[in-house]
């Protein structure tokens, strides 16, 4: 059965990470109240050793799987067990064999939130960098590597680099082009992320704009025929169906957002 874009959200967090509020049942209740038919839980995937403090912890993974699977069994809407994965090539096998294999995750989505700062030798957030120029090429390479692994349903906030790399210049356009052409060649959708449209605007050389989910990037994506999905990236139950900014942006750019099909066997297809 097909469900249009306004009836689905496939990027949802919960209090299994340390920066969201509300449990699994809270998000399900809010989704049903707001008319969603399809809800995908995509908690920030735990990584062995817990190197990323804001992600779900490894010790909580079995409980997360249990809670989402229980929700699947007890509610009338379609619920999917998934995770948002910070991609590094060394984690590919873990994501594929452990999350999708051992734990039976229905799908995974990819993102690049972090990089290693060459000065401090510590992990830092892409969105908080003071000078992302020297890291831009690596961001693009890792994002494309994630897509090329073919283990992810879609790519999350692909233009997150624009939160720190502010000008829309030759380098930014080249980075966007590489990501977009990669995803177009693989036919993997990219996400207009509602959270990026709600965050405080940044002062770019061309004027104020949202930090990511930017017009320039997604205009290029549309021109290349990339399929686009809208997601709330909810970290609060009240926002689980909140994508009106993304929907307005898609309409303005002439983008038809993806819906999804769920087969008789319960498989999700974009």
C-alpha positions as MATLAB code, in Angstrom:
seq = 'XXXXXXXXXXXXXXXXXXXXXXXXXXXXXXXXXXXXXXXXXXXXXXXXXXXXXXXXXXXXXXXXXXXXXXXXXXXXXXXXXXXXXXXXXXXXXXXXXXXXXXXXXXXXXXXXXXXXXXXXXXXXXXXXXXXXXXXXXXXXXXXXXXXXXXXXXXXXXXXXXXXXXXXXXXXXXXXXXXXXXXXXXXXXXXXXXXXXXXXXXXXXXXXXXXXXXXXXXXXXXXXXXXXXXXXXXXXXXXXXXXXXXXXXXXXXXXXXXXXXXXXXXXXXXX';
ca = [
       0.000    0.000    0.000;
       1.210    3.488   -0.849;
       1.391    6.306    1.713;
       1.983    9.918    0.600;
       4.720   12.030    2.119;
       2.431   13.881    4.520;
       1.487   10.560    6.176;
       5.006    9.334    6.923;
       8.039   10.226    9.012;
      11.109    8.011    8.744;
      13.553   10.023   10.893;
      12.575   10.015   14.574;
      14.569   10.041   17.809;
      13.673    9.401   21.461;
      15.087    9.581   24.959;
      17.381    6.686   24.085;
      19.804    9.437   23.068;
      20.797   12.113   25.568;
      19.429   15.122   23.661;
      15.817   14.121   22.947;
      12.832   13.853   25.222;
       9.989   11.376   25.322;
       9.886    7.609   25.090;
       8.922    5.370   22.189;
       5.274    5.243   23.246;
       5.110    9.051   23.456;
       6.195    9.379   19.826;
       3.762    6.706   18.669;
       0.869    8.395   20.476;
       1.802   11.765   18.970;
       2.169   10.274   15.492;
      -1.301    8.717   15.633;
      -2.808   11.917   17.017;
      -1.304   13.868   14.122;
      -2.456   11.449   11.433;
       0.739    9.625   10.527;
       0.400    6.124    9.097;
       4.104    5.275    8.956;
       6.661    5.992   11.672;
      10.327    5.016   11.567;
      12.415    5.192   14.745;
      15.984    6.129   13.838;
      17.829    6.563   17.099;
      21.450    7.669   16.854;
      23.094    4.285   16.488;
      25.310    3.143   19.333;
      28.932    2.489   18.459;
      31.072   -0.084   20.279;
      33.004    1.671   23.012;
      30.485    4.548   23.071;
      32.862    7.155   21.584;
      30.024    9.589   20.826;
      28.453   10.771   24.057;
      25.180   11.989   22.541;
      24.384    8.704   20.777;
      22.436    5.820   22.250;
      24.658    3.689   24.485;
      25.525    0.119   23.542;
      24.039   -1.153   26.806;
      20.659    0.324   25.800;
      20.510   -1.265   22.336;
      18.548   -4.398   23.363;
      15.974   -2.306   25.248;
      15.552    0.020   22.266;
      14.958   -2.949   19.968;
      12.494   -4.424   22.475;
      10.534   -1.182   22.878;
      10.213   -0.475   19.161;
       9.256   -4.062   18.365;
       6.678   -3.999   21.147;
       5.213   -0.815   19.676;
       5.005   -2.537   16.302;
       2.887   -5.271   17.821;
       0.531   -3.091   19.837;
      -0.360   -0.142   17.572;
      -2.346    0.042   14.327;
       0.114    2.247   12.394;
       3.195    0.942   10.579;
       6.253    1.237   12.834;
       9.807    0.472   11.785;
      12.956   -0.273   13.767;
      15.828    1.758   12.355;
      18.858    3.866   13.245;
      20.685    6.970   12.100;
      24.298    5.936   11.631;
      27.312    8.231   11.832;
      29.298    6.747    9.017;
      32.907    5.655    9.002;
      34.084    2.907    6.640;
      35.355    0.834    9.578;
      31.791    0.698   10.952;
      30.203   -0.621    7.767;
      30.338   -4.276    8.777;
      29.002   -3.505   12.275;
      26.031   -1.605   10.897;
      25.290   -4.312    8.329;
      25.958   -7.459   10.350;
      24.977   -6.373   13.854;
      22.180   -3.819   13.456;
      20.566   -5.140   10.279;
      21.653   -8.729   10.786;
      21.693   -9.722   14.443;
      19.127   -7.201   15.694;
      16.899   -7.191   12.621;
      16.727   -3.456   11.969;
      14.299   -2.700    9.156;
      16.483    0.027    7.652;
      19.359    2.385    8.379;
      19.955    6.001    7.367;
      23.353    7.691    7.155;
      24.803   10.982    8.304;
      28.126   12.677    9.005;
      27.967   14.661   12.233;
      31.601   14.496   13.314;
      35.148   15.007   12.118;
      38.552   14.890   13.787;
      39.876   18.396   14.427;
      43.492   18.493   13.283;
      44.489   20.991   15.964;
      42.881   19.456   19.054;
      43.071   15.843   17.760;
      39.561   15.401   19.123;
      36.211   14.706   17.516;
      34.220   17.839   16.762;
      30.781   18.545   15.342;
      30.526   19.477   11.684;
      27.811   22.005   12.495;
      29.979   23.793   15.081;
      33.283   24.132   13.240;
      34.895   27.575   13.156;
      36.752   26.777    9.937;
      35.492   23.793    7.971;
      37.423   24.614    4.796;
      40.140   22.024    5.303;
      37.640   19.308    6.238;
      35.172   19.794    3.388;
      36.780   17.298    1.025;
      36.840   14.600    3.712;
      33.168   15.232    4.536;
      32.215   14.706    0.903;
      34.344   11.572    0.588;
      32.823    9.997    3.695;
      29.277   10.924    2.698;
      29.741    9.374   -0.732;
      31.360    6.300    0.832;
      28.289    5.896    3.026;
      25.977    6.047    0.015;
      28.173    3.669   -1.963;
      27.962    1.072    0.805;
      24.312    0.582   -0.249;
      23.232   -0.289    3.287;
      21.291    2.940    3.872;
      17.729    3.730    2.847;
      18.460    7.436    2.401;
      21.008   10.084    3.281;
      20.283   12.494    6.136;
      20.903   16.254    5.977;
      23.525   15.915    3.212;
      24.322   19.649    3.220;
      25.127   19.779    6.946;
      28.557   21.053    5.949;
      26.904   24.369    5.072;
      26.290   25.035    8.782;
      30.034   25.677    9.095;
      31.190   26.281    5.528;
      29.173   29.432    4.927;
      29.861   30.793    1.420;
      28.119   29.371   -1.613;
      31.289   29.492   -3.659;
      33.147   27.197   -6.030;
      34.171   24.842   -3.211;
      30.649   24.572   -1.799;
      29.147   23.989   -5.225;
      31.736   21.330   -5.998;
      31.030   19.560   -2.697;
      27.300   19.648   -3.340;
      27.781   18.428   -6.915;
      29.879   15.447   -5.820;
      27.328   14.312   -3.219;
      24.387   14.873   -5.528;
      25.931   13.098   -8.501;
      26.886   10.193   -6.265;
      23.369    9.758   -4.932;
      21.855   10.254   -8.389;
      24.041    7.480   -9.818;
      22.959    5.137   -7.008;
      19.303    6.279   -6.947;
      19.377    6.759   -3.174;
      17.123    9.541   -1.845;
      18.367   12.554    0.081;
      16.549   14.263    2.917;
      15.214   17.768    3.389;
      15.609   17.911    7.141;
      13.013   19.971    9.018;
      15.342   20.544   11.967;
      17.781   22.407    9.742;
      15.018   24.745    8.637;
      14.061   25.565   12.236;
      17.488   26.303   13.664;
      18.751   29.895   14.080;
      19.896   31.354   10.817;
      23.576   31.757   10.002;
      25.214   34.870    8.591;
      26.564   33.691    5.247;
      28.321   36.062    2.812;
      25.221   35.963    0.612;
      22.955   36.882    3.551;
      21.145   35.098    6.343;
      19.947   31.566    5.698;
      19.145   28.343    7.505;
      22.256   26.318    8.407;
      21.284   23.285    6.313;
      18.431   22.051    4.146;
      19.411   24.939    1.889;
      17.775   26.132   -1.322;
      20.983   26.070   -3.344;
      21.822   22.470   -2.518;
      18.351   21.088   -3.150;
      17.905   23.105   -6.332;
      20.973   21.288   -7.633;
      19.583   17.975   -6.378;
      16.292   18.557   -8.197;
      18.111   19.432  -11.414;
      20.001   16.118  -11.205;
      16.774   14.156  -10.689;
      17.577   13.096   -7.127;
      14.617   11.711   -5.199;
      13.875   13.783   -2.082;
      12.267   12.739    1.185;
      10.981   15.047    3.927;
      11.750   14.215    7.560;
      10.972   15.904   10.851;
      14.126   14.592   12.604;
      11.960   14.830   15.731;
      13.598   14.975   19.147;
      10.308   15.872   20.831;
       7.045   13.917   20.487;
       5.131   17.084   19.668;
       7.282   17.565   16.552;
       7.039   14.061   15.118;
       4.883   15.157   12.171;
       6.375   18.651   11.862;
       7.601   19.154    8.307;
       5.619   22.137    7.081;
       8.770   24.194    6.405;
      10.226   21.376    4.348;
       6.954   20.943    2.500;
       6.841   24.668    1.696;
      10.455   24.541    0.523;
       9.782   21.542   -1.704;
       6.782   23.277   -3.257;
       8.797   26.439   -3.844;
      11.574   24.472   -5.580;
       9.197   22.292   -7.589;
      10.133   19.087   -5.729;
       7.612   16.272   -5.304;
       8.508   14.654   -1.945;
       8.629   10.891   -1.697;
       5.934    8.785   -0.165;
       6.494    5.125    0.585;
       5.032    1.737   -0.235;
       4.636   -1.018    2.315;
       4.360   -4.492    0.846;
       2.123   -7.280    2.121;
       5.223   -8.704    3.801;
       5.734   -5.421    5.653;
       8.753   -4.237    3.673;
       9.256   -0.492    3.295;
      10.033    0.785   -0.202;
      10.758    4.384   -1.206;
];
